[in-house]
Amino acid sequence: MNYRQDKYGNPISILGFGCMRWQRSGGGIDLPEAEREVLAAIDSGINYFDTAYIYPGSEAALGEILEKNGLRHKVYIATKLPHYLIRSAEGMEKLFQEQLSRLRTDHIDYYLMHMLSDVDTWGRMEALGIGQWLEEKKRSGQIGQVGFSYHGNSVTFCQLVDAYDWDFCQIQYNYLDEHSQAGRRGLQHAHAKGLPVVIMEPLRGGKLVSHLPDSAKAVMARHPVQYTPAQWAFRWLWDQPEVTCVLSGMNTMEMLEENLQTASTAGAGQLTPEDQAMLAQVVQAINTKVKVGCTGCGYCMPCPKSVDIPGTFAAYNHRYSESKFTGFREYVMCTAFRKNPTGAFNCVGCGKCEQHCPQGIAIRQELKNAQKELEGPLYKLIVKAIRLFRIF
């Protein structure tokens, strides 16, 4: 196993174990199978295990496995505070103590604000006293390092990076999302600020493996260097020194073994220009069905009415290049979970964005098209429900 360092010099395995997708049996996690995979992972050098309060049964399963086998001291646990459920400092403490109990531990090594959406949302948490609470937890040793996970555009991500003295962060990033979500721009900004970056969705939820179009597979097959689609995706990430750890939701021994083999040989600067060109062709093959030629550069931002233009177009494109569900889910995460929703419905057609778009996109018209397909009754219901939840 290869390792890269966190902010304070601690070695982090470049392959992290994502504990959200364990096999399930009888309505719960298949604990014997999860235990087998966790023990094999630790034995092979994986030391970073990522879970969250809202992953059904995940924290409890991880805690039970580590306690049963006396392995807590050999790993770092990363879990997440669902800030969207918090209404007071007392609520933070109660939920945190529940997490310690589930995980059967007295401390969390890496504690993230789960799906932190924007600076305003972080400001709400600061008003509740989370800054002081986190500092007290760090002083007592109950929390080692503080970070946040993020889904959204690069502009907002960079603002969040600058909003607090974070220790690390976690983003969705892969060769298909190089210029969407936080993107390469966000990755490099966080790295420049000294933040280790943990990567989630390296395979785009399996899109870059089991759902590659035949044309993309043909591009890989013609390349003189042969790896599996998963190996190419991981190698692309580990080729970048700014990437600290890549999470994989491994739920079979076969998946674990392949990823371990890749992690043992991959490193920064290994991909050739020919390899990079091949992966660029794969992206082109995947994106043949996209609706808007947005590169996620962000020159159209900020919108005077707070529309997340790059995020809207990314979700709109994924609706066609992947599935309706994928596009809708991404749109909800990127626009509805903000303190102030950033959906296309906010657009007033001022045209300021089009003056700065290097691709010459008819942004106003494309936003109308995206709104028509993404903002159906269910989206409107979700936005309304989130607003009511915040009020109460």
Backbone torsions as a table, in degrees:
resi	resn	phi	psi	omega
1	MET	NA	136.7	173.7
2	ASN	-95.7	154.5	-175.9
3	TYR	-132.2	149.8	170.1
4	ARG	-128.8	159.2	-170.6
5	GLN	-93.3	148.5	171.9
6	ASP	-84.0	-170.8	-174.7
7	LYS	-60.5	-26.3	-174.9
8	TYR	-111.6	16.7	174.4
9	GLY	88.1	4.6	178.5
10	ASN	-76.0	138.4	-178.9
11	PRO	-77.0	125.7	178.4
12	ILE	-114.7	129.3	177.6
13	SER	-62.1	137.0	-177.1
14	ILE	-67.7	-20.2	173.2
15	LEU	-105.9	120.2	177.5
16	GLY	-106.9	153.9	-177.9
17	PHE	-97.4	112.2	175.2
18	GLY	-84.4	121.6	-171.3
19	CYS	-98.6	27.4	-178.6
20	MET	-93.1	-25.5	-168.8
21	ARG	-113.4	27.9	175.8
22	TRP	-58.4	150.2	176.6
23	GLN	-60.5	147.9	-178.5
24	ARG	-118.9	147.5	-179.2
25	SER	-146.5	130.7	178.7
26	GLY	61.9	30.9	178.7
27	GLY	87.9	-4.9	178.9
28	GLY	-134.4	-178.4	179.7
29	ILE	-68.1	137.6	174.8
30	ASP	-74.9	90.4	-170.9
31	LEU	-63.3	-43.2	178.5
32	PRO	-59.3	-41.2	179.5
33	GLU	-69.1	-41.4	177.6
34	ALA	-61.7	-41.3	179.4
35	GLU	-63.0	-43.1	179.2
36	ARG	-59.4	-41.9	-179.2
37	GLU	-70.8	-41.6	-179.8
38	VAL	-63.7	-44.2	180.0
39	LEU	-63.4	-41.4	178.3
40	ALA	-65.6	-38.5	179.6
41	ALA	-64.2	-47.3	-179.4
42	ILE	-64.4	-41.8	179.2
43	ASP	-61.3	-27.5	-179.2
44	SER	-93.6	2.1	173.6
45	GLY	106.9	-2.3	175.8
46	ILE	-70.3	128.1	-178.5
47	ASN	-125.9	4.8	-177.5
48	TYR	-118.7	116.9	-178.1
49	PHE	-121.1	123.3	-173.0
50	ASP	-110.5	126.8	177.1
51	THR	-139.6	-169.6	179.6
52	ALA	-162.6	156.4	-179.4
53	TYR	-57.2	-37.8	-173.4
54	ILE	-91.4	-0.5	174.9
55	TYR	-76.9	113.6	-172.7
56	PRO	-55.7	115.4	175.7
57	GLY	76.0	-3.8	-171.2
58	SER	-69.6	-50.2	-178.9
59	GLU	-59.8	-44.7	-177.9
60	ALA	-64.6	-40.3	-179.8
61	ALA	-65.9	-45.4	179.4
62	LEU	-61.9	-45.0	179.3
63	GLY	-59.9	-43.2	-179.4
64	GLU	-64.5	-43.1	-178.9
65	ILE	-64.0	-45.4	-178.0
66	LEU	-66.6	-42.3	-179.9
67	GLU	-66.5	-45.3	-178.1
68	LYS	-57.8	-37.7	-174.9
69	ASN	-102.4	6.3	177.0
70	GLY	61.0	41.8	-172.6
71	LEU	-115.1	5.7	-177.1
72	ARG	-56.0	-38.1	-175.6
73	HIS	-72.2	-11.2	-177.0
74	LYS	-95.4	-5.6	-174.1
75	VAL	-131.8	162.2	169.4
76	TYR	-103.2	131.1	174.8
77	ILE	-101.1	128.2	172.6
78	ALA	-114.5	123.7	173.6
79	THR	-138.4	178.1	-164.8
80	LYS	-132.8	141.6	174.6
81	LEU	-88.5	119.4	176.8
82	PRO	-77.6	82.0	-173.8
83	HIS	-56.9	-26.7	-179.2
84	TYR	-68.9	-10.7	176.0
85	LEU	-100.9	-2.1	-172.7
86	ILE	-96.1	133.4	177.8
87	ARG	-124.1	-4.4	-178.1
88	SER	-161.7	165.3	175.7
89	ALA	-62.5	-35.3	177.9
90	GLU	-63.6	-36.1	177.8
91	GLY	-65.2	-38.8	176.4
92	MET	-58.6	-49.0	-175.6
93	GLU	-64.2	-44.1	-179.2
94	LYS	-61.3	-44.8	-178.8
95	LEU	-67.9	-40.9	-180.0
96	PHE	-61.8	-43.3	179.0
97	GLN	-63.6	-35.1	176.0
98	GLU	-63.9	-39.4	178.5
99	GLN	-65.5	-42.8	177.3
100	LEU	-58.9	-41.2	179.7
101	SER	-64.9	-45.6	178.8
102	ARG	-59.8	-43.7	-175.5
103	LEU	-83.1	-5.3	178.1
104	ARG	53.9	50.9	-178.2
105	THR	-144.5	167.2	177.4
106	ASP	-107.2	3.6	178.9
107	HIS	-158.1	153.9	174.7
108	ILE	-111.8	125.8	-176.6
109	ASP	-71.9	-45.3	-178.1
110	TYR	-130.7	115.4	-174.6
111	TYR	-115.3	121.8	-174.8
112	LEU	-111.9	146.1	165.0
113	MET	-78.1	117.8	-169.9
114	HIS	-78.2	124.4	177.6
115	MET	52.3	48.7	176.0
116	LEU	-64.1	126.6	-167.0
117	SER	-97.4	-37.5	-177.7
118	ASP	-165.5	174.7	-176.4
119	VAL	-65.2	-35.6	179.1
120	ASP	-62.5	-40.6	178.4
121	THR	-64.6	-41.9	176.0
122	TRP	-63.7	-37.1	177.7
123	GLY	-62.3	-37.5	176.4
124	ARG	-61.6	-41.1	179.1
125	MET	-68.1	-37.0	177.3
126	GLU	-64.1	-36.8	178.0
127	ALA	-64.6	-25.2	176.9
128	LEU	-83.9	-5.1	177.2
129	GLY	94.2	21.5	-175.8
130	ILE	-68.0	-30.7	178.9
131	GLY	-59.5	-49.9	178.8
132	GLN	-65.0	-40.0	179.9
133	TRP	-61.7	-44.9	179.3
134	LEU	-64.4	-41.7	179.6
135	GLU	-63.6	-38.5	177.7
136	GLU	-65.1	-40.1	179.1
137	LYS	-66.5	-37.2	178.2
138	LYS	-69.1	-41.1	179.0
139	ARG	-63.7	-36.2	-178.9
140	SER	-80.1	-11.4	-178.7
141	GLY	86.4	2.6	179.5
142	GLN	-75.4	-24.7	172.7
143	ILE	-126.2	131.4	179.2
144	GLY	-83.0	-59.7	-177.3
145	GLN	-137.2	152.1	-174.4
146	VAL	-117.2	132.9	177.9
147	GLY	-146.3	-164.7	177.5
148	PHE	-150.3	149.8	172.2
149	SER	-103.9	153.8	-167.5
150	TYR	-147.9	137.5	167.4
151	HIS	-128.0	122.1	-178.9
152	GLY	159.5	-166.3	-175.5
153	ASN	-88.2	168.1	-173.9
154	SER	-69.9	-32.8	-178.9
155	VAL	-62.6	-51.1	-179.6
156	THR	-65.2	-37.0	178.3
157	PHE	-59.9	-46.5	-179.3
158	CYS	-62.9	-36.4	176.5
159	GLN	-62.9	-41.0	178.9
160	LEU	-67.0	-40.2	177.2
161	VAL	-56.3	-38.3	-176.8
162	ASP	-84.0	-7.8	-171.3
163	ALA	-83.7	-12.7	-174.6
164	TYR	-158.3	160.8	179.0
165	ASP	-84.7	72.6	-178.0
166	TRP	-71.3	158.8	174.5
167	ASP	-99.4	-24.2	-179.9
168	PHE	-167.8	175.7	177.8
169	CYS	-150.9	168.1	-178.4
170	GLN	-138.2	128.6	-176.2
171	ILE	-134.3	156.3	168.3
172	GLN	-79.8	126.8	-176.2
173	TYR	-159.7	134.2	177.2
174	ASN	-165.3	176.7	-173.7
175	TYR	-69.5	-15.8	174.3
176	LEU	-84.0	-29.8	-179.3
177	ASP	-100.5	26.6	-176.9
178	GLU	-59.3	-34.4	-177.5
179	HIS	-121.9	21.8	170.4
180	SER	-128.7	178.2	-172.3
181	GLN	54.4	-146.9	177.1
182	ALA	-64.8	-36.4	173.5
183	GLY	67.3	-177.9	179.6
184	ARG	-61.7	-36.0	178.5
185	ARG	-60.1	-45.5	179.0
186	GLY	-66.3	-42.7	178.1
187	LEU	-56.1	-48.1	-177.3
188	GLN	-70.5	-32.8	177.3
189	HIS	-66.0	-45.2	178.6
190	ALA	-62.8	-42.7	179.9
191	HIS	-62.9	-40.0	179.7
192	ALA	-64.9	-26.5	177.4
193	LYS	-86.5	2.9	178.1
194	GLY	85.4	15.1	-177.1
195	LEU	-94.3	127.1	167.8
196	PRO	-63.7	145.7	-178.2
197	VAL	-121.0	121.0	176.1
198	VAL	-96.7	136.2	-174.6
199	ILE	-105.9	131.0	170.9
200	MET	-113.9	163.3	-179.3
201	GLU	54.8	48.3	179.7
202	PRO	-66.2	-23.5	-179.6
203	LEU	-109.7	12.7	178.6
204	ARG	56.2	45.9	179.8
205	GLY	63.9	28.8	-179.0
206	GLY	94.1	-8.8	-179.2
207	LYS	-57.9	-36.3	-176.4
208	LEU	-86.9	8.8	178.1
209	VAL	-127.3	-75.3	-172.2
210	SER	-81.1	-15.2	-176.9
211	HIS	-118.4	22.9	175.2
212	LEU	-67.1	135.4	175.7
213	PRO	-66.1	155.7	-178.0
214	ASP	-57.9	-34.7	-179.6
215	SER	-64.8	-35.0	177.1
216	ALA	-70.9	-40.9	177.3
217	LYS	-61.3	-36.6	179.9
218	ALA	-65.6	-37.3	177.0
219	VAL	-61.1	-46.0	178.9
220	MET	-64.3	-39.1	-176.9
221	ALA	-65.8	-29.9	-179.9
222	ARG	-79.8	-16.2	-175.9
223	HIS	-71.9	138.5	-177.2
224	PRO	-64.9	-26.4	176.6
225	VAL	-96.4	128.6	-174.5
226	GLN	-112.2	119.7	169.5
227	TYR	-133.5	165.0	173.8
228	THR	-72.2	160.2	177.1
229	PRO	-55.0	-39.4	178.7
230	ALA	-64.5	-40.8	-179.7
231	GLN	-64.7	-39.0	177.1
232	TRP	-62.9	-41.9	-178.7
233	ALA	-63.7	-44.7	179.1
234	PHE	-68.3	-41.6	-178.8
235	ARG	-64.4	-35.1	177.4
236	TRP	-61.4	-40.2	179.4
237	LEU	-70.2	-49.8	-176.7
238	TRP	-71.0	-13.0	174.5
239	ASP	-67.5	-18.7	-177.5
240	GLN	-98.9	118.0	-177.2
241	PRO	-64.7	-18.3	179.3
242	GLU	-71.3	-18.2	180.0
243	VAL	-83.0	123.6	-178.6
244	THR	-90.7	-50.9	-174.6
245	CYS	-145.7	138.2	178.6
246	VAL	-112.9	120.8	179.8
247	LEU	-83.5	141.3	174.2
248	SER	-134.3	128.4	179.1
249	GLY	-81.0	68.2	-173.7
250	MET	-74.6	126.4	-179.6
251	ASN	-132.5	16.0	169.7
252	THR	-141.1	155.0	178.0
253	MET	-65.9	-32.8	180.0
254	GLU	-64.3	-43.0	178.1
255	MET	-63.6	-44.3	179.1
256	LEU	-60.4	-46.3	-177.1
257	GLU	-64.6	-40.7	178.6
258	GLU	-65.3	-43.2	-179.6
259	ASN	-66.3	-36.6	177.5
260	LEU	-64.9	-40.2	178.7
261	GLN	-63.3	-41.6	178.7
262	THR	-65.3	-44.0	-177.9
263	ALA	-64.9	-25.8	-177.8
264	SER	-77.2	-16.7	-176.7
265	THR	-120.2	-15.0	-176.5
266	ALA	-81.7	152.5	178.3
267	GLY	-164.1	173.0	-178.0
268	ALA	-69.1	139.3	174.2
269	GLY	77.0	16.2	-176.7
270	GLN	-87.6	-28.5	-177.8
271	LEU	-71.5	136.1	178.4
272	THR	-85.0	165.3	174.0
273	PRO	-56.5	-33.6	178.5
274	GLU	-67.6	-38.5	176.4
275	ASP	-62.5	-44.8	-179.4
276	GLN	-63.5	-40.3	179.3
277	ALA	-65.0	-38.6	178.0
278	MET	-61.9	-45.3	179.9
279	LEU	-66.1	-32.6	175.4
280	ALA	-64.3	-36.6	176.6
281	GLN	-68.1	-35.4	176.7
282	VAL	-62.5	-43.7	178.1
283	VAL	-60.2	-42.7	178.4
284	GLN	-60.7	-40.6	179.4
285	ALA	-65.7	-39.0	178.4
286	ILE	-66.8	-37.0	-171.9
287	ASN	-90.8	14.4	-179.4
288	THR	-62.8	-20.8	-177.7
289	LYS	-100.7	6.8	-177.3
290	VAL	-67.5	153.4	-175.5
291	LYS	-95.9	-30.5	-176.1
292	VAL	-129.2	132.2	-178.2
293	GLY	-82.1	48.8	-179.6
294	CYS	-84.1	131.0	179.2
295	THR	-96.2	-0.8	-179.7
296	GLY	72.8	23.1	-175.8
297	CYS	-68.0	-28.3	177.5
298	GLY	84.4	7.1	179.7
299	TYR	-65.5	-21.5	178.8
300	CYS	-76.9	-8.6	-175.0
301	MET	-102.3	155.5	0.2
302	PRO	-81.7	147.8	175.4
303	CYS	-79.5	134.1	179.5
304	PRO	-58.5	-24.8	-179.9
305	LYS	-107.3	14.7	173.5
306	SER	67.0	24.1	173.9
307	VAL	-70.4	131.7	174.5
308	ASP	-83.2	86.6	-173.0
309	ILE	-66.9	-52.6	178.9
310	PRO	-60.6	-40.1	179.7
311	GLY	-64.8	-39.5	178.0
312	THR	-63.1	-46.0	-178.3
313	PHE	-68.7	-35.4	177.4
314	ALA	-62.5	-45.2	179.1
315	ALA	-65.4	-41.3	178.9
316	TYR	-60.6	-44.6	178.5
317	ASN	-65.8	-40.5	-178.9
318	HIS	-68.3	-23.7	175.1
319	ARG	-61.1	-31.7	-178.1
320	TYR	-99.3	-35.3	-178.3
321	SER	-81.6	-21.0	-179.1
322	GLU	-122.3	-78.4	179.2
323	SER	-162.2	161.4	177.7
324	LYS	-60.4	-40.9	-179.1
325	PHE	-64.1	-44.3	179.9
326	THR	-60.1	-46.2	-180.0
327	GLY	-63.0	-43.1	-179.4
328	PHE	-65.9	-45.8	-179.7
329	ARG	-59.4	-44.0	-179.6
330	GLU	-65.6	-38.8	-179.5
331	TYR	-65.4	-42.1	177.7
332	VAL	-60.9	-47.3	-178.5
333	MET	-63.0	-38.8	-174.2
334	CYS	-82.6	-21.1	-173.8
335	THR	-124.3	-36.8	-172.7
336	ALA	-82.9	-27.6	-175.5
337	PHE	-87.5	9.4	174.6
338	ARG	-76.7	158.2	174.1
339	LYS	-58.9	-42.5	172.5
340	ASN	-118.4	113.2	-175.2
341	PRO	-52.2	143.1	-173.5
342	THR	-116.6	27.6	-178.4
343	GLY	-71.7	169.5	-177.8
344	ALA	-63.9	-19.6	-179.8
345	PHE	-62.6	-17.6	178.7
346	ASN	-76.9	-15.4	-174.6
347	CYS	-64.0	132.0	177.4
348	VAL	-109.9	5.3	176.0
349	GLY	73.2	29.6	-178.1
350	CYS	-69.4	-27.2	176.8
351	GLY	84.9	0.4	-179.5
352	LYS	-57.6	-38.7	-178.0
353	CYS	-61.3	-39.9	-175.7
354	GLU	-67.8	-23.6	179.1
355	GLN	-68.5	-19.5	-174.3
356	HIS	-115.9	0.1	-176.0
357	CYS	-78.6	115.0	-179.0
358	PRO	-70.7	-15.4	179.3
359	GLN	-90.2	-5.8	179.8
360	GLY	66.7	30.8	-177.9
361	ILE	-74.4	138.2	173.8
362	ALA	-78.0	77.4	-168.7
363	ILE	-60.0	-43.8	-176.9
364	ARG	-60.0	-44.7	179.8
365	GLN	-68.2	-40.8	-179.1
366	GLU	-67.7	-32.2	175.3
367	LEU	-65.1	-38.4	176.6
368	LYS	-63.5	-41.2	179.1
369	ASN	-63.8	-43.8	179.9
370	ALA	-64.8	-41.7	179.8
371	GLN	-60.5	-41.7	-178.4
372	LYS	-60.1	-36.3	-174.7
373	GLU	-95.2	-23.3	-174.9
374	LEU	-102.7	-24.2	-173.5
375	GLU	-107.1	59.3	176.0
376	GLY	-79.6	-170.0	-177.9
377	PRO	-57.3	-38.1	-178.4
378	LEU	-66.0	-41.6	178.4
379	TYR	-61.7	-45.6	-179.4
380	LYS	-62.4	-37.2	178.7
381	LEU	-66.2	-40.2	179.4
382	ILE	-64.8	-45.2	178.9
383	VAL	-59.3	-45.0	-179.8
384	LYS	-64.4	-41.1	-179.4
385	ALA	-64.4	-40.6	179.4
386	ILE	-64.7	-40.6	178.3
387	ARG	-63.1	-44.9	179.6
388	LEU	-65.0	-38.8	179.4
389	PHE	-60.9	-40.9	-179.3
390	ARG	-69.0	-34.7	179.3
391	ILE	-64.9	-42.1	-174.8
392	PHE	-91.8	NA	NA
